Amino acid sequence: MKRTIIWSAIAVAVLFVSNVTVRAQDAAEKEIERYREMISDPMSNPGFLAVDRGEALWSEKRGTKNVSLEGCDLGLGAGKLEGAFAKLPRYFADADKVMDLEQRLLWCMQNVQGLDTKDVVARRFSGPGKPSDMQDLVAFIANKSSGMKIDIPLSHPKEQEMAAVGEALFYTRGGVNDFSCATCHAEEGKRIRLQGLPNLSKPGKPAQETMGGWPTYRVSQSAVRTMQHRLWDCYRQQRWPVPEYGSDALTALTVFLQKQAAGGEINVPSIKR
C-alpha cells in the first residue's frame, strides 16, 4: 500500500512538472511570435538590408563577359524575377538538370557572366567581416515572390525523380547519432530547446509556414540565411558529414519540402530565432 502511494505521488509530480514545462514552452513561443511581429515591418527587419545589397549585385557587371545577372533566366525568362522563386527548384533545359535558386545563380555567374565563383562559394554563408553575395542575391530575388504561393513544377521526369530522391533523403538515417530529417520533423508536438519542430512529413500548414519563410533573418546569428544554409546546419547538427554547397542532394531535399509546402504563401525575408 505504501509503495503504491509513493508511486502515485511520483506520477503526479511528473505530470505536474510536465504541464508546467509545456506551459512555459507555450509562453516562450508566444513571446517569440510577438517579437517577430514587432520587427516584421521592412523598416525594422534587418533582412531588407540584404535585399537592397542583392538588388545592386543583380545589376552589377562582373566576370570576363562584363555583364550583369539581368541576363540570367530563373525559369520565367531572362531577367524576370517576379514569381520566379515561387517555382524553384525546377528543371532547366540549358543545364539539363533540376536546380534550386543558389545552384542556378552559380550557373548563371559562370555561364552568363564568365565569373570565377570560387570566392562566391567561399563566402556562401556570411560571418563577421565576411559578407555573402549569395545570401544577398537570394534575399533580393526571393522577396520578388513575397505574397505569392509556392508552386514548383513537377511535370518533367527529372523533377519527379528529384522529388522522390528528396523524400528518400528525408527518411535516410545516418551519422554518429543515426539521425534523419524525419527524426525531428515527422511527428507532431516535438521540440528542441523551446522551439517547436514542424511536421514536414506530410503536406499542409506546418510545411507551408516553414518553407514560405525562407530565406530568413536569423536574430541569433545577425544574418540572412538561405535554405541551403538551413539544410547544411541541420546535417551538421545531426553529426552527418557536411554536405557540399549547391549539391544535387540538397536540391532534391528542397524539391521534396517544397512539394509538401505547395500552396503556402511566401513571406520573405522573414525573421526567425
N, C-alpha and C positions, 0 to 999 in steps of 0.2 A: 504493500500500500504506500509506504513511504517513498519507495523508488518511483512509483507511478506519479506521485505528486511532484517529485523533483523533475522528472522528465517533462511533465506538463508545464511546469514553471519555465523550464528551458525553452520549450516550444513557444510559449507566449512571449518570452523575451526576444527570441529570434524574430518572431513575427513583428513585434514592436519596432525593433531596430530596422528591419527590412522596410516597414512602412515609412519610418522616419527618413530613411535613405532615399526612398522613391520620391517623397515629398520634397526633400532637399534638391534632388536632381531636377525635378519638375520646376521648382522655383528658380534654379540656376538657368535652365533653358529659357524660361520666360524673361529673365533679366538679359540674357544674351540676345534674345529676339528684340527686346526693347532697345538695346544698344544699337542693333543693326538698323532699326527703323530711324533712330536719331541721326545716323550718319549715312542714310541711304540717298539723300539728295546729292546730285552731282557736285554741288558746291562744297559738300562735306566729305565726299568719298575720294580718298587719295588715288583710287584706281583710275580716275579720269585724267590724272596727270599722265599716266601711261598711254591712255587713249590719244592724248594730244601729241605725245612723242611719237607714237606709232603712225599718226597721220603724216607727220613730217618725214618719217622714214619711207613711207609708201611712195611719196613723190620725189624722193631724193635720187639723183642719178648716180649709179655706182657700177663697179665692175669694169671689165675690159671693153664692154659694149657701151658704157657710159649712158645707160638708160635707167629709168625708174621701174618700179614694180607695177606701174599702171598698165603695163602690157601683159601682166600675169592673169591667166584665166583660172578662177577658182571654182569653175563649174557652170557659171551663168554667162560666160563671155569675158573677153579681156577687159580688165579694169572694173567690172561690175561687182559691187560689194554688197548692195542691199539684198539680204536674204541668202547670200552665199553660205555663210556659216551655218545656217539652219539646215542645210542639206549636205553637211560634211560629217563624216568621211563619205567619199563616193569614188566611183571608177572614173579614171582619166585615160582616154584613148591614147593621147600623145605619150604617156608614160607606160601605158598598158598595165596599170595596177591601181588598186584602191589606196587612196591617201587621205590622211586627216589634214587639218589646216597647216600644222607645223611641217609635216612632210612635204606638202605642196609648196609652201613658201621656200623651203630649201631647194626644191627642184627648180622653181622659178628664178631664184637667185643664181643658181648655177647655169641654167639654160637660157633664160631671158636676159639676165644682166651680165653673165660671164663672171660672176663673183666667186672668189675662193671663200667657201663657207666655213673654213677651219676655225676662224675666230668667232664666227656666229655660233657655232656648235659649242665652242669652249665657254661661251657666255650664255648658253641656253637658259640657265637659271641665274637670276641676279643675286648678288651678295653685296656686302659693304664695299663701296668703291668699285663695283663691277656691274654696270648696267647691262640689261639684256635687250638687244634689238628684237629678238623673237617674242619675248613677253609683251613688249610694247606694240608690236605689229599685230599680235593675236588679240590684244585688248581692243585696238582700233577696229580691226575687221569684224570681230565678234559683236562689238557694240552696234554695228550697222544692221544686225539682225535682232536687236532688242525689241521685244513686243511681238515677235513672230513665233511660230510654232516649230518645234523640232520635227523635221520631215525628211529623213535621209532616204535616198533611193535604194531599193533592194531588188531591182529588176534584172540587173546584169548578173550573170553566173558568178563572176568574181566577187561581187558584193554579197551575194548569198553565201559564198564559200567563206568569206571573212566573218560574216555573222556567226556561222557555225563554228569556226575556229575560235572566235572570241568567247562564245558560250562554253566551249570545252576548256579554254584557259581559265574562265571564271571559276570552274569547279576543280581544276587541277591542283592537287596538294603537292607541296614540296618545301625545300628549305629546311633548316635545322629544327624549326618548330612544326613542320608538317602542316603548314597553313595553306589555305587557298583564299581567294576573294570571298568565296561563299562562307568561309569560317566566320566572318564578321557581317556579311551582307546577304544572308539567305534565310534569316529568321526575324520574327517580329520582336520588338522590345529590347534588343541588345544595345549595350552602351560601352563606351570606352572613356575612362575618366568621367566627366559629367556630360559627355557628348552622346546624343542619340545616334545610332547607326541605322541608316535606311536599309530596308529590304529591297535589294536590286535584282532578286532572282525572278521576279515577275513584273509584268508591265503594270503601270499605274502611277499614282500620285507621288510616292516616295522617289521613284526613279525620275519622274518628270521634274520634281523640285530640285533634285540633286544635280542632274545633268544640265538643267536650264540655268544654273547659277555659276557655271564655269566658262571662261576664266573669272577669277575672283581676287579681291584684295584680301590677303591674309593678315589680319591685325597682329597676330603673334609673330609674324615674320617681316612685317612692314614692307610687303612687296606684293605685286600681282603675280599670281601663279596660274599656270595653264593646266589642262587635263593631262598633258604629258608629264608635268611635274607631280600632279596628284598620284598618277599611277606609279611613277618611279618611286615616290615616297612610300606608297603602300607596300610595294615589293621590298623596299629597304627595311620597313618596319616588320615585315614578315620574316626577315633574315634570308630572303632569296638573293641570288646573285643580282647585282644591279642591272636592269635592262638597258639596252643600247638606246640612245636617244633617236627618235624617229624610226624605230623599228617597226616592221610589219606586225609583230606580235602585239605591240601596244595599240596600233591602229585597229587590229582585229578586235581587241577587247573593247575599244571605244565604239566600234560599229555595233557590237552586241549591246552595250549600255545605252547607246542612242536609240537602238531598236526598242529597248524596254521603255525608253522615255518618250516615245513617239507621241506627238500632240501636246507635249509640255511647252509652256511659254518660256522664252529666253529672256533673261533679265541680267545683263552683264555690262561692265564688271560688277559683280555682287560684292558683298562683304561677308567674310567668314572668320571664325576664330583664328 
